[in-house]
Amino acid sequence: MVSPLAGTLTKQRIDIENLRRLFWEPEGEIAPVKFGTSGHRGQLGNGFCARHTLAIAQAVAQIHLEDKIDGPILCGGDTRLMSYDTAKLCAEVLTGNGLKVILPDGPLPTPVFSFEIIQGRASACLNGTASHNPPQDMGLKYNPSNGGPAGAELTERIAKYANEYLKNPSLIKRISLEEAKEKGLLSEADLLTPYVKALGNMVDFAAIKKAGLKIAIHPLGGSSLAYYRAIKEMYGLDNLQIVSELQDPSFYFIPIDHDGKIRMDPSSVYPMKPLIDIVSSGEYDVAGASDPDADRFGCATKEGGLISPNHALCVMAEYLIEKKNPKKEMQIGRTLGTTALLDRIAAANGYGLDEQNVGFKHFVDGIVGGRYIVSGEESAGMSMSGWTPEKDGILAVCLLLEIASVKGDIAALYKAITEKYGLPYYTRVDVPTEEEAKKRVQSFKKEDLKDLTVVAGEKVTNVRDTDGIKVYLENSWFLVRPSGTENILKFYAETFVSEEHLHQIIEEGRKYFGV
């Protein structure tokens, strides 16, 4: 069968062999280990290489030994260049320190790492991925025994130890995988069936099958491919078609993003254009996608084209409240830059709203503690209590398929929500900048804005300085925060007034902060 995406391949390819060489033999001084919102990332070579991998793995081994953490550590990665090599190096170091390791022989989605920890089959994990970043990038992240992304205190400890091992690599203990097997320290496991079976407790696949909507799924060349295949087979979804099974570490088949880079981002109209086109043509009713490590989701529908993550989260929240009638002590969780329409949905239905800093690690305690109806972020991450405390793009896509099957087109459902609670106008502007400007914005505190009383004709009602600076207005808000991985300032704004008011907020806000 010819893929409906045929003819959309890009011509740009990365130099695979050179990047592979740079992973093993970086040129010049390599960057220190530094954890962002989700692991240490960098371009293959100086930014991320075998030396980073070995140092981080030894740091994790040291912490497990110091803290007497029992149980195997799950090592794996997605379909990126050097992901599997990274996982194997981690396994060699961890077993070299006498720790047990589970090493799968295929790509593994980020939510599956978390699922295995929550189920008690792994004590922690090291996951080789750089999420949706360009294919030249690579990274490594650690999830501890709670299953979620490691918190700042723990990642700082890992980075401190790892940077010591970068300086003193002779201290790193390492054995071959063959020796590890002989010692009984290395094992494999079925990491697909348990996750896909458990997903049936969260998603009504029978409703999806019954509705018979024509569904297109695109794994974007990532680790979710085998999982969507298994979902289709296990739940008899003959109406679901995986429209691309291509896997290539150059990701050459992904259309380039707005800046000319290949970026496997399921929430961007550029890499998602092939899916948008096939639903817009009427060939499919709804389409879903996950990024390479499947921690982010994308959705496109016949009526609405690409669905914004903000819109999708609002539809999910409304649907889950109606379907599950959650206990009133539960909340909707969102990050600072995510739509305040969720606040209105929560309040109108008698639920609380928990606003957290950027980074899914801030939702972990609430998910594990059964607090969240849904928790999400504008960058297309979501999960909920009763499931993994890690972003799950597969769950999100399947839930949206259920909603579309039961309630109708996601775009129409979002429109109905805005008619009920108000229509928000939202944007995020990425402003290229230098490190000094990022530090200047990061240094702003709430008290520095005591003279800021009115923006775009609205009174300032509050200021938050826990992650950048967020200014709350009567019917609007804006947030400026530096990126943790790129030289950009992210400027978010939202208003329930008008499109013109949104532009006014952006203009005045940027001028005030000099961005």
C-alpha positions as a Python dict, from the first residue, in 0.01 Angstrom:
ca = {
    (1, 'M'): (0, 0, 0),
    (2, 'V'): (129, 347, -86),
    (3, 'S'): (130, 579, 213),
    (4, 'P'): (-104, 878, 178),
    (5, 'L'): (198, 1083, 282),
    (6, 'A'): (388, 991, -34),
    (7, 'G'): (523, 1296, -212),
    (8, 'T'): (574, 1497, 107),
    (9, 'L'): (930, 1383, 178),
    (10, 'T'): (1181, 1656, 237),
    (11, 'K'): (1522, 1655, 74),
    (12, 'Q'): (1719, 1760, 379),
    (13, 'R'): (1915, 1490, 558),
    (14, 'I'): (2158, 1514, 845),
    (15, 'D'): (2509, 1372, 819),
    (16, 'I'): (2446, 1052, 1013),
    (17, 'E'): (2800, 917, 1001),
    (18, 'N'): (2958, 1242, 1114),
    (19, 'L'): (2718, 1277, 1407),
    (20, 'R'): (2780, 915, 1501),
    (21, 'R'): (3154, 984, 1501),
    (22, 'L'): (3108, 1299, 1711),
    (23, 'F'): (2912, 1101, 1970),
    (24, 'W'): (3214, 878, 2026),
    (25, 'E'): (3484, 1134, 1951),
    (26, 'P'): (3365, 1489, 2028),
    (27, 'E'): (3586, 1771, 1908),
    (28, 'G'): (3697, 2042, 2149),
    (29, 'E'): (3567, 2109, 2500),
    (30, 'I'): (3241, 1935, 2580),
    (31, 'A'): (2955, 2103, 2763),
    (32, 'P'): (2904, 2029, 3131),
    (33, 'V'): (2607, 1815, 3232),
    (34, 'K'): (2308, 2041, 3290),
    (35, 'F'): (1952, 1921, 3339),
    (36, 'G'): (1671, 2135, 3197),
    (37, 'T'): (1299, 2076, 3247),
    (38, 'S'): (1347, 1718, 3128),
    (39, 'G'): (1701, 1583, 3124),
    (40, 'H'): (2037, 1685, 2979),
    (41, 'R'): (2017, 1765, 2607),
    (42, 'G'): (2250, 1894, 2342),
    (43, 'Q'): (2365, 1853, 1986),
    (44, 'L'): (2553, 1530, 1922),
    (45, 'G'): (2920, 1600, 1981),
    (46, 'N'): (3010, 1871, 2230),
    (47, 'G'): (2652, 1902, 2354),
    (48, 'F'): (2586, 1533, 2409),
    (49, 'C'): (2825, 1243, 2363),
    (50, 'A'): (2931, 907, 2505),
    (51, 'R'): (3126, 1080, 2781),
    (52, 'H'): (2809, 1257, 2901),
    (53, 'T'): (2626, 925, 2896),
    (54, 'L'): (2888, 740, 3097),
    (55, 'A'): (2918, 1021, 3351),
    (56, 'I'): (2542, 1051, 3404),
    (57, 'A'): (2503, 674, 3436),
    (58, 'Q'): (2781, 658, 3695),
    (59, 'A'): (2619, 947, 3885),
    (60, 'V'): (2288, 759, 3891),
    (61, 'A'): (2465, 442, 4005),
    (62, 'Q'): (2631, 635, 4287),
    (63, 'I'): (2294, 775, 4401),
    (64, 'H'): (2127, 433, 4393),
    (65, 'L'): (2409, 283, 4596),
    (66, 'E'): (2421, 572, 4844),
    (67, 'D'): (2045, 575, 4892),
    (68, 'K'): (2017, 195, 4894),
    (69, 'I'): (1757, 195, 4615),
    (70, 'D'): (1666, -164, 4526),
    (71, 'G'): (1523, -295, 4203),
    (72, 'P'): (1634, -293, 3840),
    (73, 'I'): (1685, 24, 3642),
    (74, 'L'): (1515, 36, 3302),
    (75, 'C'): (1748, 164, 3028),
    (76, 'G'): (1627, 245, 2679),
    (77, 'G'): (1550, 517, 2430),
    (78, 'D'): (1346, 620, 2129),
    (79, 'T'): (1432, 604, 1757),
    (80, 'R'): (1687, 886, 1754),
    (81, 'L'): (2040, 847, 1633),
    (82, 'M'): (2252, 705, 1919),
    (83, 'S'): (1952, 635, 2146),
    (84, 'Y'): (2019, 263, 2163),
    (85, 'D'): (2394, 316, 2199),
    (86, 'T'): (2320, 552, 2486),
    (87, 'A'): (2099, 292, 2653),
    (88, 'K'): (2366, 22, 2618),
    (89, 'L'): (2635, 247, 2767),
    (90, 'C'): (2407, 320, 3062),
    (91, 'A'): (2352, -53, 3109),
    (92, 'E'): (2728, -122, 3102),
    (93, 'V'): (2792, 136, 3374),
    (94, 'L'): (2501, 46, 3599),
    (95, 'T'): (2579, -326, 3587),
    (96, 'G'): (2946, -240, 3632),
    (97, 'N'): (2837, -99, 3967),
    (98, 'G'): (2652, -419, 4053),
    (99, 'L'): (2304, -284, 3978),
    (100, 'K'): (2039, -480, 3792),
    (101, 'V'): (1924, -347, 3454),
    (102, 'I'): (1636, -412, 3215),
    (103, 'L'): (1746, -339, 2858),
    (104, 'P'): (1477, -371, 2587),
    (105, 'D'): (1579, -459, 2233),
    (106, 'G'): (1357, -196, 2068),
    (107, 'P'): (1251, 167, 2101),
    (108, 'L'): (1058, 259, 2414),
    (109, 'P'): (815, 552, 2461),
    (110, 'T'): (875, 783, 2755),
    (111, 'P'): (536, 704, 2920),
    (112, 'V'): (618, 333, 2915),
    (113, 'F'): (929, 395, 3126),
    (114, 'S'): (706, 568, 3380),
    (115, 'F'): (442, 295, 3358),
    (116, 'E'): (697, 23, 3437),
    (117, 'I'): (819, 215, 3741),
    (118, 'I'): (466, 275, 3870),
    (119, 'Q'): (388, -96, 3826),
    (120, 'G'): (688, -183, 4041),
    (121, 'R'): (884, -368, 3773),
    (122, 'A'): (1160, -103, 3767),
    (123, 'S'): (1297, 118, 4040),
    (124, 'A'): (1395, 401, 3805),
    (125, 'C'): (1495, 461, 3444),
    (126, 'L'): (1750, 622, 3216),
    (127, 'N'): (1587, 724, 2889),
    (128, 'G'): (1787, 826, 2581),
    (129, 'T'): (1584, 1092, 2402),
    (130, 'A'): (1571, 1459, 2307),
    (131, 'S'): (1192, 1451, 2262),
    (132, 'H'): (1080, 1650, 1955),
    (133, 'N'): (1409, 1839, 1912),
    (134, 'P'): (1588, 1837, 1573),
    (135, 'P'): (1748, 1501, 1483),
    (136, 'Q'): (2099, 1638, 1546),
    (137, 'D'): (2014, 1656, 1916),
    (138, 'M'): (2030, 1383, 2176),
    (139, 'G'): (1972, 1364, 2548),
    (140, 'L'): (1930, 1153, 2858),
    (141, 'K'): (1672, 1184, 3132),
    (142, 'Y'): (1619, 1011, 3462),
    (143, 'N'): (1292, 914, 3628),
    (144, 'P'): (1314, 805, 3993),
    (145, 'S'): (1091, 567, 4187),
    (146, 'N'): (783, 792, 4170),
    (147, 'G'): (779, 740, 3793),
    (148, 'G'): (781, 1108, 3702),
    (149, 'P'): (1056, 1337, 3573),
    (150, 'A'): (1321, 1392, 3840),
    (151, 'G'): (1282, 1707, 4049),
    (152, 'A'): (1536, 1989, 4065),
    (153, 'E'): (1706, 1872, 4385),
    (154, 'L'): (1771, 1527, 4240),
    (155, 'T'): (1883, 1648, 3896),
    (156, 'E'): (2121, 1895, 4059),
    (157, 'R'): (2270, 1606, 4255),
    (158, 'I'): (2303, 1395, 3938),
    (159, 'A'): (2464, 1684, 3750),
    (160, 'K'): (2708, 1752, 4034),
    (161, 'Y'): (2827, 1392, 4042),
    (162, 'A'): (2826, 1358, 3663),
    (163, 'N'): (3044, 1664, 3614),
    (164, 'E'): (3294, 1518, 3860),
    (165, 'Y'): (3303, 1200, 3650),
    (166, 'L'): (3351, 1404, 3334),
    (167, 'K'): (3670, 1536, 3491),
    (168, 'N'): (3772, 1195, 3628),
    (169, 'P'): (3648, 930, 3380),
    (170, 'S'): (3882, 668, 3528),
    (171, 'L'): (3642, 648, 3825),
    (172, 'I'): (3359, 521, 3607),
    (173, 'K'): (3292, 148, 3652),
    (174, 'R'): (3183, -43, 3345),
    (175, 'I'): (3151, -403, 3225),
    (176, 'S'): (3041, -554, 2894),
    (177, 'L'): (2680, -656, 2841),
    (178, 'E'): (2796, -1016, 2797),
    (179, 'E'): (2957, -1011, 3142),
    (180, 'A'): (2648, -844, 3286),
    (181, 'K'): (2431, -1127, 3150),
    (182, 'E'): (2666, -1389, 3294),
    (183, 'K'): (2639, -1222, 3634),
    (184, 'G'): (2260, -1218, 3614),
    (185, 'L'): (2247, -838, 3619),
    (186, 'L'): (2094, -785, 3275),
    (187, 'S'): (1746, -891, 3162),
    (188, 'E'): (1478, -821, 2901),
    (189, 'A'): (1100, -793, 2945),
    (190, 'D'): (776, -754, 2753),
    (191, 'L'): (729, -380, 2780),
    (192, 'L'): (449, -353, 2524),
    (193, 'T'): (164, -583, 2627),
    (194, 'P'): (118, -463, 2989),
    (195, 'Y'): (102, -96, 2885),
    (196, 'V'): (-141, -152, 2597),
    (197, 'K'): (-367, -371, 2814),
    (198, 'A'): (-370, -114, 3095),
    (199, 'L'): (-451, 163, 2846),
    (200, 'G'): (-785, -12, 2797),
    (201, 'N'): (-877, 90, 3153),
    (202, 'M'): (-827, 456, 3063),
    (203, 'V'): (-974, 471, 2711),
    (204, 'D'): (-1303, 333, 2578),
    (205, 'F'): (-1168, 153, 2273),
    (206, 'A'): (-1504, -19, 2222),
    (207, 'A'): (-1662, 321, 2161),
    (208, 'I'): (-1388, 407, 1911),
    (209, 'K'): (-1448, 80, 1729),
    (210, 'K'): (-1827, 121, 1731),
    (211, 'A'): (-1825, 477, 1596),
    (212, 'G'): (-1615, 368, 1301),
    (213, 'L'): (-1455, 706, 1235),
    (214, 'K'): (-1179, 693, 977),
    (215, 'I'): (-867, 744, 1189),
    (216, 'A'): (-514, 825, 1072),
    (217, 'I'): (-218, 776, 1305),
    (218, 'H'): (136, 903, 1243),
    (219, 'P'): (410, 807, 1492),
    (220, 'L'): (641, 1070, 1331),
    (221, 'G'): (910, 806, 1297),
    (222, 'G'): (912, 747, 1669),
    (223, 'S'): (890, 482, 1938),
    (224, 'S'): (509, 475, 1947),
    (225, 'L'): (482, 279, 1619),
    (226, 'A'): (478, -68, 1777),
    (227, 'Y'): (234, 55, 2043),
    (228, 'Y'): (-19, 192, 1793),
    (229, 'R'): (10, -135, 1599),
    (230, 'A'): (-65, -327, 1919),
    (231, 'I'): (-357, -97, 2007),
    (232, 'K'): (-507, -152, 1661),
    (233, 'E'): (-473, -529, 1691),
    (234, 'M'): (-565, -577, 2057),
    (235, 'Y'): (-881, -365, 2036),
    (236, 'G'): (-984, -460, 1682),
    (237, 'L'): (-969, -107, 1544),
    (238, 'D'): (-1000, -180, 1174),
    (239, 'N'): (-1097, 186, 1127),
    (240, 'L'): (-749, 298, 1241),
    (241, 'Q'): (-477, 331, 979),
    (242, 'I'): (-111, 394, 1058),
    (243, 'V'): (-34, 617, 761),
    (244, 'S'): (345, 614, 796),
    (245, 'E'): (568, 343, 939),
    (246, 'L'): (890, 510, 827),
    (247, 'Q'): (1169, 511, 1083),
    (248, 'D'): (1498, 679, 999),
    (249, 'P'): (1722, 868, 1245),
    (250, 'S'): (1761, 1152, 994),
    (251, 'F'): (1381, 1202, 1012),
    (252, 'Y'): (1410, 1316, 650),
    (253, 'F'): (1042, 1244, 585),
    (254, 'I'): (922, 1509, 834),
    (255, 'P'): (845, 1845, 664),
    (256, 'I'): (1068, 2125, 789),
    (257, 'D'): (946, 2354, 1064),
    (258, 'H'): (901, 2733, 1048),
    (259, 'D'): (1275, 2797, 1094),
    (260, 'G'): (1399, 2549, 833),
    (261, 'K'): (1485, 2280, 1088),
    (262, 'I'): (1337, 1934, 1103),
    (263, 'R'): (1149, 1920, 1430),
    (264, 'M'): (922, 1627, 1512),
    (265, 'D'): (667, 1841, 1693),
    (266, 'P'): (309, 1710, 1674),
    (267, 'S'): (167, 2046, 1782),
    (268, 'S'): (324, 2243, 1494),
    (269, 'V'): (140, 2298, 1166),
    (270, 'Y'): (461, 2247, 966),
    (271, 'P'): (562, 1887, 1049),
    (272, 'M'): (193, 1803, 1085),
    (273, 'K'): (96, 1937, 740),
    (274, 'P'): (61, 1592, 575),
    (275, 'L'): (-186, 1484, 842),
    (276, 'I'): (-374, 1813, 826),
    (277, 'D'): (-404, 1771, 450),
    (278, 'I'): (-546, 1419, 462),
    (279, 'V'): (-815, 1506, 717),
    (280, 'S'): (-897, 1834, 542),
    (281, 'S'): (-950, 1640, 217),
    (282, 'G'): (-1207, 1421, 389),
    (283, 'E'): (-1000, 1104, 349),
    (284, 'Y'): (-996, 1070, 729),
    (285, 'D'): (-1219, 1212, 1002),
    (286, 'V'): (-950, 1254, 1267),
    (287, 'A'): (-574, 1211, 1289),
    (288, 'G'): (-337, 1165, 1581),
    (289, 'A'): (40, 1187, 1617),
    (290, 'S'): (309, 1148, 1881),
    (291, 'D'): (665, 1280, 1882),
    (292, 'P'): (966, 1039, 1878),
    (293, 'D'): (952, 952, 2248),
    (294, 'A'): (569, 977, 2253),
    (295, 'D'): (543, 1219, 2542),
    (296, 'R'): (363, 1482, 2330),
    (297, 'F'): (46, 1461, 2128),
    (298, 'G'): (-97, 1608, 1811),
    (299, 'C'): (-449, 1596, 1671),
    (300, 'A'): (-611, 1714, 1347),
    (301, 'T'): (-977, 1690, 1248),
    (302, 'K'): (-1186, 1732, 936),
    (303, 'E'): (-1360, 2043, 1071),
    (304, 'G'): (-1079, 2210, 1261),
    (305, 'G'): (-748, 2117, 1100),
    (306, 'L'): (-468, 2104, 1357),
    (307, 'I'): (-608, 2126, 1708),
    (308, 'S'): (-410, 2348, 1945),
    (309, 'P'): (-295, 2163, 2259),
    (310, 'N'): (-471, 2433, 2463),
    (311, 'H'): (-797, 2357, 2285),
    (312, 'A'): (-750, 1982, 2319),
    (313, 'L'): (-686, 2009, 2694),
    (314, 'C'): (-1006, 2209, 2742),
    (315, 'V'): (-1207, 1946, 2552),
    (316, 'M'): (-1043, 1668, 2754),
    (317, 'A'): (-1117, 1844, 3084),
    (318, 'E'): (-1485, 1904, 2999),
    (319, 'Y'): (-1528, 1546, 2876),
    (320, 'L'): (-1359, 1383, 3176),
    (321, 'I'): (-1567, 1588, 3418),
    (322, 'E'): (-1885, 1479, 3240),
    (323, 'K'): (-1778, 1115, 3202),
    (324, 'K'): (-1622, 1047, 3541),
    (325, 'N'): (-1794, 1298, 3773),
    (326, 'P'): (-1470, 1331, 3976),
    (327, 'K'): (-1466, 1400, 4348),
    (328, 'K'): (-1493, 1772, 4421),
    (329, 'E'): (-1154, 1779, 4592),
    (330, 'M'): (-989, 1698, 4260),
    (331, 'Q'): (-838, 1968, 4040),
    (332, 'I'): (-738, 2055, 3689),
    (333, 'G'): (-363, 2106, 3667),
    (334, 'R'): (-196, 2336, 3416),
    (335, 'T'): (138, 2508, 3371),
    (336, 'L'): (193, 2885, 3379),
    (337, 'G'): (177, 2924, 3001),
    (338, 'T'): (-136, 2715, 2946),
    (339, 'T'): (-478, 2863, 2871),
    (340, 'A'): (-684, 3016, 3151),
    (341, 'L'): (-996, 2875, 2987),
    (342, 'L'): (-917, 2569, 3199),
    (343, 'D'): (-963, 2789, 3506),
    (344, 'R'): (-1313, 2880, 3391),
    (345, 'I'): (-1403, 2518, 3318),
    (346, 'A'): (-1281, 2414, 3663),
    (347, 'A'): (-1462, 2692, 3847),
    (348, 'A'): (-1792, 2646, 3663),
    (349, 'N'): (-1794, 2277, 3755),
    (350, 'G'): (-1693, 2327, 4116),
    (351, 'Y'): (-1331, 2213, 4088),
    (352, 'G'): (-1004, 2377, 4183),
    (353, 'L'): (-728, 2487, 3947),
    (354, 'D'): (-364, 2412, 4023),
    (355, 'E'): (-119, 2635, 3835),
    (356, 'Q'): (237, 2499, 3828),
    (357, 'N'): (572, 2610, 3689),
    (358, 'V'): (673, 2485, 3345),
    (359, 'G'): (789, 2121, 3353),
    (360, 'F'): (581, 1809, 3406),
    (361, 'K'): (781, 1722, 3715),
    (362, 'H'): (565, 1971, 3903),
    (363, 'F'): (258, 1752, 3848),
    (364, 'V'): (410, 1429, 3976),
    (365, 'D'): (295, 1449, 4339),
    (366, 'G'): (-57, 1549, 4237),
    (367, 'I'): (-92, 1269, 3981),
    (368, 'V'): (41, 1007, 4221),
    (369, 'G'): (-174, 1150, 4499),
    (370, 'G'): (-494, 1122, 4294),
    (371, 'R'): (-547, 1498, 4273),
    (372, 'Y'): (-581, 1566, 3900),
    (373, 'I'): (-877, 1518, 3669),
    (374, 'V'): (-629, 1608, 3398),
    (375, 'S'): (-295, 1788, 3402),
    (376, 'G'): (-143, 1947, 3096),
    (377, 'E'): (75, 2206, 2934),
    (378, 'E'): (46, 2420, 2623),
    (379, 'S'): (339, 2237, 2466),
    (380, 'A'): (123, 1924, 2420),
    (381, 'G'): (194, 1726, 2733),
    (382, 'M'): (-80, 1564, 2943),
    (383, 'S'): (-162, 1289, 3187),
    (384, 'M'): (-404, 1232, 3473),
    (385, 'S'): (-436, 1067, 3810),
    (386, 'G'): (-474, 692, 3783),
    (387, 'W'): (-212, 681, 3509),
    (388, 'T'): (156, 768, 3472),
    (389, 'P'): (306, 1080, 3631),
    (390, 'E'): (479, 1149, 3300),
    (391, 'K'): (353, 1309, 2980),
    (392, 'D'): (181, 1049, 2764),
    (393, 'G'): (119, 1134, 2400),
    (394, 'I'): (-30, 790, 2328),
    (395, 'L'): (-289, 824, 2604),
    (396, 'A'): (-373, 1178, 2486),
    (397, 'V'): (-423, 1071, 2124),
    (398, 'C'): (-638, 773, 2222),
    (399, 'L'): (-849, 983, 2459),
    (400, 'L'): (-909, 1238, 2184),
    (401, 'L'): (-1011, 954, 1952),
    (402, 'E'): (-1261, 840, 2215),
    (403, 'I'): (-1399, 1192, 2254),
    (404, 'A'): (-1433, 1237, 1879),
    (405, 'S'): (-1609, 900, 1857),
    (406, 'V'): (-1851, 971, 2142),
    (407, 'K'): (-1910, 1347, 2122),
    (408, 'G'): (-1809, 1465, 1774),
    (409, 'D'): (-1539, 1673, 1607),
    (410, 'I'): (-1288, 1815, 1860),
    (411, 'A'): (-1297, 2160, 1696),
    (412, 'A'): (-1676, 2179, 1727),
    (413, 'L'): (-1656, 2070, 2091),
    (414, 'Y'): (-1402, 2343, 2164),
    (415, 'K'): (-1622, 2603, 1997),
    (416, 'A'): (-1912, 2498, 2221),
    (417, 'I'): (-1688, 2536, 2526),
    (418, 'T'): (-1592, 2892, 2427),
    (419, 'E'): (-1958, 2980, 2374),
    (420, 'K'): (-2021, 2867, 2729),
    (421, 'Y'): (-1718, 3010, 2910),
    (422, 'G'): (-1574, 3278, 2681),
    (423, 'L'): (-1339, 3287, 2381),
    (424, 'P'): (-969, 3329, 2464),
    (425, 'Y'): (-716, 3481, 2224),
    (426, 'Y'): (-377, 3322, 2285),
    (427, 'T'): (-25, 3336, 2145),
    (428, 'R'): (335, 3253, 2221),
    (429, 'V'): (618, 3451, 2064),
    (430, 'D'): (974, 3318, 2070),
    (431, 'V'): (1217, 3610, 2078),
    (432, 'P'): (1580, 3533, 1980),
    (433, 'T'): (1817, 3672, 2241),
    (434, 'E'): (2151, 3634, 2415),
    (435, 'E'): (2239, 3468, 2744),
    (436, 'E'): (2271, 3803, 2922),
    (437, 'A'): (1915, 3903, 2832),
    (438, 'K'): (1790, 3566, 2954),
    (439, 'K'): (1967, 3618, 3287),
    (440, 'R'): (1823, 3970, 3315),
    (441, 'V'): (1467, 3848, 3269),
    (442, 'Q'): (1530, 3556, 3506),
    (443, 'S'): (1645, 3802, 3773),
    (444, 'F'): (1314, 3993, 3776),
    (445, 'K'): (1119, 3958, 4098),
    (446, 'K'): (762, 4042, 4191),
    (447, 'E'): (869, 4350, 4386),
    (448, 'D'): (1044, 4489, 4078),
    (449, 'L'): (701, 4531, 3918),
    (450, 'K'): (530, 4718, 4201),
    (451, 'D'): (490, 5027, 3977),
    (452, 'L'): (325, 4826, 3700),
    (453, 'T'): (-45, 4884, 3767),
    (454, 'V'): (-208, 4887, 3424),
    (455, 'V'): (-132, 4699, 3099),
    (456, 'A'): (-337, 4739, 2782),
    (457, 'G'): (-608, 4919, 2975),
    (458, 'E'): (-651, 4647, 3237),
    (459, 'K'): (-552, 4657, 3602),
    (460, 'V'): (-270, 4431, 3720),
    (461, 'T'): (-426, 4191, 3971),
    (462, 'N'): (-121, 3979, 4057),
    (463, 'V'): (240, 3901, 3964),
    (464, 'R'): (413, 3563, 3994),
    (465, 'D'): (791, 3523, 3978),
    (466, 'T'): (840, 3150, 4032),
    (467, 'D'): (930, 3074, 3668),
    (468, 'G'): (1000, 3389, 3471),
    (469, 'I'): (750, 3667, 3533),
    (470, 'K'): (375, 3623, 3489),
    (471, 'V'): (150, 3930, 3507),
    (472, 'Y'): (-220, 3870, 3572),
    (473, 'L'): (-475, 4124, 3447),
    (474, 'E'): (-853, 4146, 3490),
    (475, 'N'): (-938, 3936, 3184),
    (476, 'S'): (-591, 3858, 3055),
    (477, 'W'): (-235, 3759, 3142),
    (478, 'F'): (113, 3751, 2996),
    (479, 'L'): (428, 3559, 3083),
    (480, 'V'): (791, 3608, 2986),
    (481, 'R'): (1039, 3334, 3062),
    (482, 'P'): (1377, 3231, 2921),
    (483, 'S'): (1412, 2897, 2748),
    (484, 'G'): (1621, 2643, 2937),
    (485, 'T'): (1770, 2493, 2621),
    (486, 'E'): (1779, 2767, 2354),
    (487, 'N'): (1879, 3132, 2333),
    (488, 'I'): (1523, 3257, 2317),
    (489, 'L'): (1279, 3433, 2545),
    (490, 'K'): (930, 3290, 2539),
    (491, 'F'): (655, 3551, 2557),
    (492, 'Y'): (307, 3410, 2622),
    (493, 'A'): (-14, 3613, 2629),
    (494, 'E'): (-385, 3546, 2651),
    (495, 'T'): (-695, 3763, 2675),
    (496, 'F'): (-1070, 3707, 2674),
    (497, 'V'): (-1128, 4057, 2530),
    (498, 'S'): (-1030, 4062, 2161),
    (499, 'E'): (-759, 3989, 1905),
    (500, 'E'): (-665, 4359, 1907),
    (501, 'H'): (-630, 4352, 2284),
    (502, 'L'): (-395, 4054, 2256),
    (503, 'H'): (-165, 4249, 2023),
    (504, 'Q'): (-175, 4544, 2263),
    (505, 'I'): (-72, 4323, 2556),
    (506, 'I'): (217, 4181, 2355),
    (507, 'E'): (335, 4524, 2245),
    (508, 'E'): (319, 4682, 2592),
    (509, 'G'): (449, 4374, 2773),
    (510, 'R'): (748, 4328, 2545),
    (511, 'K'): (831, 4696, 2568),
    (512, 'Y'): (819, 4686, 2947),
    (513, 'F'): (1060, 4392, 2966),
    (514, 'G'): (1276, 4510, 2680),
    (515, 'V'): (1212, 4200, 2469),
}
